[in-house]
Each structure stands twice: as structure tokens, then as C-alpha cells.
Amino acid sequence: MRTALNILVTLGLVALTAACTARGRLPGGAPVREEVLRKSANETPDFAVYEVTRAFLPTVVQWPETGPQERLGWISTSRGPGTQIIQPGDLLNIRIWDSSDDSLLTAPEQKDARMDALKVAANGTIFMPYVGDITVSGLTPDLARAELQSALESIVPSAQVQLNMAEGRANSVDLVGGVDTPGSYPMPDRNYTVLSLLAAGGGVQGNLTNPQIRLMRGSGIYGTSVETLLNNPRLDTRLRGGDRVFVEADTRYFLSFGAAGTEAMHPFTKDKVSAMDAVSIMGGVNDGKADPQGLLILREYPGSATRPGNRGPRQTRVVFTVDLTSADGLFSARNFPIQPGDLVVATESPINDALTISNIFGNFFGVFSRAGVI
């Protein structure tokens, strides 16, 4: 009986091994490098393969960018006057002092007259009793005060004017989102910058991955990353009344697959992500399964990239191979740029097939040995 069982076990294992050999390898959770690249040896391959090396890096950086990318410009900083300018919609609080006994503006024993919350009209004027409309738009508060006092001298020679301004819509900016305290913020002067506005709003929210800042001005939209803005003071744009600013997470991503630490969609954590950055972001590769010589990066280029005269790949579909066991491969991976939408594949080591077969043999014989039949 024991001999018969031995024969049955042996035949079963031989059949299993033969089946695996027939399909090329044992079932697994990740592809083997040779399986993915096999078609590149055909006479008419539908994709191109490039090894990421020091010599190849200067070539690939000249190829066009791929994937969903927001190509937005940005406005450099500039210096404006340190005073505010009155605009339509601003509110003026005016106080007129007059010590005359027969004043037209004050009652007996009253020393001053107040006119609060005078709104600057769309044509830039305010109305003053006994004087009429006075243009104040485009003036600083000090110049507007002098203009009002000069206009009053014809009827109240001894009048003294005080003026305070509350910024209206044309002298305010909107902080829409991505900060702790969004809202409408008045500009204290004409040197109010984007970073000053973010500080007023409580700073960027901490849950945003590689936060991107967007500036909407009129019909245009401008954008850059907060990281870039903080590292380049010359990009701290001076705001204008009516500007709208918001902060959002970076929408770019890449995918990981195979014998990786995680198989998922990963957002870009900084402006430029290298192949080694991608390996770190996806949790590395599986030490027990991954082929360190078989890290693949799959990318699809637009058809225009392969046209004669353009610098680009031979095919629109491209597979980049990275050897993480060589110094050149490791250094090159640190300088190879990942593009949005790239698929990073950690292939499985072919040796795992032999290990799996060995484990199956061991498990079979172990079970029957414990049962006392072998």
C-alpha cells in the first residue's frame, strides 16, 4: 500500500511540474521580466525597450513629457507702492472738524460732523453736502483727505478733515480653500503677496500632498507648487484686488504593480519624482519575490513623439528597465524622471518557480509522512 501511495504522490508531482513547465512558469502574483519583454524580440515589436543607464539619461530628458499635467505659468514678484489706493466699492469714514459758530455742517455746540460708510460709487466719486460729487478713486487716503478739505474751504474755511478707509471688493482678495481659514481678505497695501495671504489664512492644510497654489486673475489662471514658492522668494507674486487664490493637492500620480510593497495609485509627493523616489513611495519591493534586476517602468508617448525630426522613442509604448543590483542602475534610477500615469512594475524573480516546486514537494511528503503512510 505504501508503495502504491508513493507512486501516486510521485505521479501527481510530476504532472504538476509538467503543467507548470508547459505554461512557462508557476502561477504567481507578479510577472517575470522575460515574460513582459518577450515580444520586444519580434521582428515587428509594438513597444520599445530602453535600459536606464548613465549614458541613456541625457537622451530621455529631451523626450516630451507624458501623462496629465497642468502646464500653468506663474507671475514673478514685483514691488508696488506701500500705500493703498481708493477703489470703487471702498467705504470711507469722514469726520469734519469745524469750530465756527455759524457752521453749515455742525449744530450749535457741536464741534464735528461725521459721515460714516460712504461708499465710493462705480464712477469713483462720493457725495459731500454743499459740495457735490468729489472724485476720490485712484487716490491714496491722504490725497483724498486733502482733496475733500480743499473742496470744503469755499464753504467752511476753518474745516479740518479726517478720513479712514475700509477696503471693499476691489481692494480685497479671496482665499478660497486649502487653508485653515478661507475667506475674503482686505489688502492693507499694494505690496500684499501670495505668501502674506496664505499666512493670513492660517497656512496650508497639512493633509494636502505636495500642495499646489492656484491664482485666478480675470480670465486667466496661474499655478505653481507651494514648495517652489517657498524656495524662490522672487516668485512671491504681488496680488491685485479681485484675485482669487486656492490651494489643492497635487493631482499627478503613478501606479505600482507586481512584487512591490503596495499595488496602488500613488500621488506625487514632490514636484519631481525619480525612479528611486517611486520605489520608496510604493514601499520598496518584495525581498522574497522581486527580481532586483527587473524593475520596469511602462509609459505611453503621444504619436507626435515618434515622428521623423522629433526627439523621442522608436515606439509610442515604451518599457524602461532598471537594474537595482548595479551602481550605474542605482545612480541612474535616482535621476530618471517619473511621469504622471507611469506604471512601475516590480517583476518576480524566476528563481521563485524552483523554490515553489521545492516547497510543493516538501509539503506533499510532509503531509503523508505525518500521516504515517510514507
C-alpha positions as CSV (number, residue, x, y, z in Angstrom):
1,M,0.0,0.0,0.0
2,R,2.8,2.4,0.9
3,T,4.5,1.7,-2.4
4,A,1.2,2.5,-4.2
5,L,0.8,5.8,-2.4
6,N,4.4,6.7,-3.2
7,I,3.7,6.1,-6.8
8,L,0.5,8.2,-6.7
9,V,2.3,11.1,-5.0
10,T,5.2,11.0,-7.4
11,L,2.9,10.9,-10.4
12,G,0.9,13.9,-9.1
13,L,4.0,15.9,-8.5
14,V,5.3,15.1,-12.0
15,A,2.0,16.1,-13.5
16,L,2.0,19.4,-11.6
17,T,5.6,20.1,-12.6
18,A,4.9,19.3,-16.2
19,A,1.8,21.6,-16.3
20,C,3.8,24.4,-14.8
21,T,6.6,23.8,-17.3
22,A,4.1,23.8,-20.2
23,R,2.9,27.3,-19.3
24,G,6.4,28.6,-18.8
25,R,6.3,29.2,-15.0
26,L,4.2,28.6,-11.9
27,P,1.2,30.8,-11.1
28,G,2.3,33.9,-9.3
29,G,1.2,37.4,-8.3
30,A,3.7,39.3,-10.4
31,P,5.1,38.9,-13.9
32,V,8.6,37.7,-14.7
33,R,10.8,40.2,-16.6
34,E,11.3,37.9,-19.5
35,E,7.6,37.5,-19.9
36,V,7.0,41.2,-20.2
37,L,9.9,41.9,-22.6
38,R,9.5,38.7,-24.8
39,K,7.7,40.5,-27.6
40,S,10.4,43.1,-28.0
41,A,12.5,40.4,-29.8
42,N,9.9,40.1,-32.5
43,E,10.6,41.4,-36.0
44,T,7.8,44.0,-35.6
45,P,7.5,44.7,-31.9
46,D,4.8,47.1,-30.8
47,F,6.8,48.6,-28.0
48,A,10.4,49.7,-27.4
49,V,12.7,48.8,-24.5
50,Y,15.4,51.0,-23.1
51,E,17.8,50.3,-20.2
52,V,18.1,53.2,-17.7
53,T,21.8,53.9,-17.6
54,R,24.0,57.0,-17.2
55,A,24.5,57.1,-21.0
56,F,20.8,57.0,-21.6
57,L,19.7,59.7,-19.2
58,P,20.7,62.7,-21.5
59,T,18.6,61.2,-24.2
60,V,15.3,60.6,-22.3
61,V,15.2,64.0,-20.7
62,Q,14.8,65.5,-24.2
63,W,11.7,63.5,-25.0
64,P,8.3,65.1,-24.5
65,E,6.5,64.9,-21.1
66,T,3.6,62.5,-20.9
67,G,0.5,62.0,-18.7
68,P,-1.9,64.5,-17.3
69,Q,0.0,67.7,-16.5
70,E,-1.2,71.2,-15.8
71,R,1.2,73.5,-17.7
72,L,0.4,76.7,-15.9
73,G,2.6,79.8,-15.9
74,W,3.4,81.9,-12.9
75,I,3.9,85.6,-12.2
76,S,7.2,86.8,-10.7
77,T,7.1,89.2,-7.8
78,S,7.2,93.0,-8.2
79,R,7.4,96.0,-6.0
80,G,4.4,98.3,-5.5
81,P,3.7,101.4,-3.5
82,G,3.4,101.0,0.2
83,T,0.1,102.8,0.4
84,Q,-3.4,101.8,-0.5
85,I,-5.4,103.2,-3.4
86,I,-9.1,104.0,-3.1
87,Q,-11.2,102.0,-5.5
88,P,-15.0,101.8,-6.3
89,G,-16.8,99.9,-3.5
90,D,-14.5,101.1,-0.7
91,L,-16.1,102.6,2.3
92,L,-14.9,106.0,3.6
93,N,-15.4,107.2,7.2
94,I,-15.1,111.0,7.2
95,R,-15.0,113.3,10.2
96,I,-15.1,117.1,9.7
97,W,-14.0,119.4,12.5
98,D,-15.4,122.9,12.5
99,S,-15.2,125.4,15.4
100,S,-17.2,128.1,13.6
101,D,-20.3,129.3,15.5
102,D,-22.3,129.6,12.2
103,S,-21.1,126.4,10.6
104,L,-23.1,124.8,7.9
105,L,-22.1,121.3,8.9
106,T,-22.4,121.3,12.7
107,A,-25.1,122.2,15.1
108,P,-24.6,124.7,17.9
109,E,-22.1,123.5,20.5
110,Q,-21.2,120.6,18.1
111,K,-17.5,120.6,17.1
112,D,-17.5,117.9,14.4
113,A,-19.7,116.2,11.8
114,R,-19.4,112.6,10.9
115,M,-20.2,110.8,7.7
116,D,-19.7,107.1,8.0
117,A,-19.6,104.3,5.5
118,L,-19.7,106.5,2.4
119,K,-19.4,104.0,-0.4
120,V,-17.3,105.0,-3.4
121,A,-19.5,104.9,-6.4
122,A,-18.7,103.0,-9.6
123,N,-17.6,106.2,-11.2
124,G,-15.1,106.7,-8.4
125,T,-16.9,109.6,-6.6
126,I,-18.6,110.3,-3.2
127,F,-21.2,112.9,-2.4
128,M,-20.4,115.7,0.0
129,P,-23.2,118.1,1.3
130,Y,-22.9,121.7,-0.1
131,V,-20.1,120.5,-2.4
132,G,-21.4,117.8,-4.6
133,D,-19.6,114.8,-6.1
134,I,-15.9,114.6,-5.5
135,T,-13.7,112.1,-7.3
136,V,-11.6,110.0,-4.9
137,S,-10.9,106.8,-6.9
138,G,-7.3,106.3,-7.7
139,L,-6.1,108.5,-4.8
140,T,-4.4,107.4,-1.6
141,P,-6.3,108.1,1.6
142,D,-4.0,111.0,2.4
143,L,-4.5,112.6,-1.1
144,A,-8.3,112.0,-0.9
145,R,-8.4,113.8,2.5
146,A,-6.6,116.8,1.1
147,E,-8.9,116.9,-1.9
148,L,-12.0,116.9,0.4
149,Q,-10.6,119.6,2.7
150,S,-9.8,121.8,-0.3
151,A,-13.3,121.3,-1.7
152,L,-14.8,122.4,1.7
153,E,-12.7,125.5,2.1
154,S,-15.1,127.5,0.0
155,I,-17.9,127.0,2.4
156,V,-16.2,126.2,5.7
157,P,-12.7,127.8,5.6
158,S,-11.7,126.6,9.0
159,A,-12.7,122.9,8.5
160,Q,-10.3,120.1,9.2
161,V,-11.0,116.7,7.6
162,Q,-10.1,113.2,8.9
163,L,-10.6,110.2,6.6
164,N,-10.4,106.4,7.2
165,M,-10.9,103.8,4.6
166,A,-12.4,100.3,4.8
167,E,-11.3,98.2,1.8
168,G,-14.1,97.0,-0.5
169,R,-14.3,94.3,-3.1
170,A,-11.8,95.9,-5.5
171,N,-9.2,96.2,-2.7
172,S,-9.7,92.6,-1.3
173,V,-8.7,89.1,-2.4
174,D,-10.4,85.8,-1.9
175,L,-8.7,82.8,-0.3
176,V,-11.0,80.1,-1.5
177,G,-9.7,76.8,0.1
178,G,-6.8,74.6,1.1
179,V,-6.0,76.7,4.2
180,D,-7.3,76.7,7.8
181,T,-9.3,79.9,7.4
182,P,-10.6,80.7,3.9
183,G,-12.4,83.9,3.3
184,S,-12.2,87.4,1.8
185,Y,-9.1,89.4,3.0
186,P,-8.6,93.1,2.5
187,M,-5.3,94.2,1.1
188,P,-3.5,96.5,3.6
189,D,-1.4,98.0,0.8
190,R,-0.3,97.4,-2.8
191,N,2.6,95.1,-1.7
192,Y,0.3,92.3,-0.4
193,T,1.7,89.0,-1.7
194,V,0.6,85.4,-2.1
195,L,2.6,84.2,0.9
196,S,1.2,87.0,3.1
197,L,-2.3,85.9,2.1
198,L,-1.5,82.2,3.0
199,A,-0.2,83.4,6.4
200,A,-3.4,85.4,7.0
201,G,-5.4,82.3,6.2
202,G,-3.7,80.2,8.8
203,G,-1.3,78.4,6.4
204,V,-1.7,75.5,4.1
205,Q,-3.6,72.5,5.4
206,G,-1.4,69.6,6.5
207,N,-3.3,66.8,4.7
208,L,-2.5,68.0,1.2
209,T,0.1,66.0,-0.7
210,N,2.6,68.3,-2.4
211,P,0.2,71.3,-2.2
212,Q,-0.2,73.3,-5.4
213,I,-1.2,77.0,-5.3
214,R,-3.5,78.5,-8.0
215,L,-4.1,82.1,-8.7
216,M,-7.2,83.2,-10.7
217,R,-6.9,86.7,-12.1
218,G,-9.5,87.9,-14.5
219,S,-10.0,85.1,-17.1
220,G,-6.5,83.6,-16.5
221,I,-5.2,81.0,-14.1
222,Y,-1.7,80.6,-12.9
223,G,-0.1,77.9,-10.8
224,T,3.0,76.5,-9.1
225,S,3.7,74.4,-6.1
226,V,4.0,75.8,-2.5
227,E,7.4,74.1,-2.3
228,T,8.6,76.1,-5.3
229,L,7.2,79.3,-3.9
230,L,8.9,78.9,-0.6
231,N,12.2,78.1,-2.2
232,N,12.1,81.0,-4.6
233,P,11.2,84.4,-3.0
234,R,11.3,86.1,-6.4
235,L,8.1,84.1,-7.2
236,D,6.1,85.6,-4.3
237,T,3.6,87.2,-6.5
238,R,2.1,90.6,-5.6
239,L,-1.7,90.4,-5.5
240,R,-4.3,92.6,-7.1
241,G,-7.8,93.4,-5.9
242,G,-10.3,90.8,-7.0
243,D,-7.7,88.0,-7.2
244,R,-8.8,84.5,-6.1
245,V,-6.3,82.1,-4.6
246,F,-6.8,78.4,-3.6
247,V,-4.5,75.5,-2.6
248,E,-5.1,71.9,-3.7
249,A,-3.2,68.6,-3.6
250,D,-1.1,67.6,-6.5
251,T,-3.3,65.6,-8.9
252,R,-0.5,63.8,-10.6
253,Y,0.1,60.1,-9.8
254,F,1.8,56.9,-10.9
255,L,0.8,53.3,-10.5
256,S,2.7,50.4,-8.9
257,F,2.2,46.7,-9.7
258,G,3.7,43.3,-9.2
259,A,6.1,42.3,-6.4
260,A,6.0,45.8,-4.9
261,G,5.5,46.9,-1.3
262,T,2.0,48.1,-2.4
263,E,0.0,47.8,-5.6
264,A,-1.8,51.1,-5.7
265,M,-2.1,54.6,-7.2
266,H,0.4,56.9,-5.6
267,P,0.2,60.7,-5.8
268,F,3.4,62.7,-6.5
269,T,4.9,63.7,-3.1
270,K,7.1,66.5,-4.7
271,D,7.5,68.4,-7.9
272,K,9.9,65.9,-9.5
273,V,9.8,62.2,-8.6
274,S,12.6,59.9,-9.7
275,A,12.5,56.2,-10.2
276,M,14.1,55.6,-6.8
277,D,11.6,58.0,-5.2
278,A,8.9,55.9,-6.8
279,V,10.3,52.7,-5.3
280,S,10.4,54.4,-1.8
281,I,6.8,55.8,-2.2
282,M,5.4,52.4,-3.2
283,G,7.0,50.7,-0.2
284,G,10.0,49.2,-1.9
285,V,10.0,45.8,-3.5
286,N,9.2,42.4,-2.0
287,D,12.5,40.9,-0.8
288,G,11.3,37.4,-1.1
289,K,9.7,37.6,-4.6
290,A,11.0,40.6,-6.6
291,D,13.7,40.5,-9.2
292,P,16.1,43.4,-8.4
293,Q,17.3,43.4,-12.0
294,G,13.7,43.6,-13.3
295,L,12.2,46.9,-12.2
296,L,10.2,48.1,-15.2
297,I,8.6,51.4,-16.0
298,L,5.9,51.4,-18.6
299,R,5.0,54.6,-20.4
300,E,2.9,55.7,-23.4
301,Y,4.0,58.6,-25.5
302,P,1.8,60.6,-27.9
303,G,2.1,59.8,-31.6
304,S,3.8,63.0,-32.3
305,A,6.9,61.8,-30.3
306,T,7.8,59.2,-32.9
307,R,7.5,61.4,-36.0
308,P,10.7,62.0,-38.0
309,G,12.6,65.0,-36.9
310,N,11.3,64.8,-33.3
311,R,13.4,63.6,-30.4
312,G,11.5,60.7,-29.0
313,P,11.3,56.9,-28.7
314,R,11.0,54.4,-31.5
315,Q,7.5,53.4,-30.4
316,T,4.8,55.2,-28.6
317,R,4.7,52.3,-26.0
318,V,8.0,52.2,-24.1
319,V,9.3,50.0,-21.3
320,F,12.3,51.3,-19.3
321,T,14.3,48.6,-17.4
322,V,16.2,49.4,-14.2
323,D,18.8,47.2,-12.7
324,L,18.9,47.8,-8.9
325,T,21.9,45.5,-8.4
326,S,24.4,47.7,-10.2
327,A,25.9,51.0,-9.1
328,D,25.1,52.5,-12.5
329,G,21.5,51.3,-12.3
330,L,21.0,52.7,-8.8
331,F,22.6,56.1,-9.6
332,S,20.7,56.4,-12.9
333,A,17.4,55.5,-11.1
334,R,17.9,58.5,-8.9
335,N,18.0,60.8,-11.9
336,F,15.4,59.1,-14.1
337,P,12.1,61.2,-14.0
338,I,8.8,59.5,-13.4
339,Q,6.0,61.0,-15.5
340,P,2.3,61.2,-14.4
341,G,0.5,58.0,-15.3
342,D,3.6,55.8,-15.4
343,L,3.2,52.1,-14.4
344,V,6.1,50.9,-12.2
345,V,6.3,47.1,-12.2
346,A,8.4,45.1,-9.8
347,T,8.8,41.8,-11.6
348,E,9.1,38.5,-9.9
349,S,12.3,36.6,-9.8
350,P,12.4,33.4,-11.9
351,I,14.0,31.5,-9.0
352,N,10.7,31.6,-7.2
353,D,9.4,28.9,-9.5
354,A,12.1,26.5,-8.4
355,L,11.5,27.4,-4.8
356,T,7.8,26.9,-5.2
357,I,8.2,23.5,-6.8
358,S,10.6,22.5,-3.9
359,N,8.0,23.7,-1.4
360,I,5.3,21.7,-3.0
361,F,7.4,18.6,-2.9
362,G,8.2,19.2,0.8
363,N,4.6,19.9,1.7
364,F,3.4,16.7,-0.1
365,F,5.9,14.5,1.6
366,G,5.4,16.2,4.9
367,V,1.7,15.6,5.0
368,F,2.0,11.9,4.1
369,S,4.9,11.5,6.5
370,R,2.9,12.9,9.4
371,A,0.0,10.6,8.4
372,G,2.4,7.6,8.7
373,V,1.8,6.4,5.1
374,I,5.3,7.2,3.8
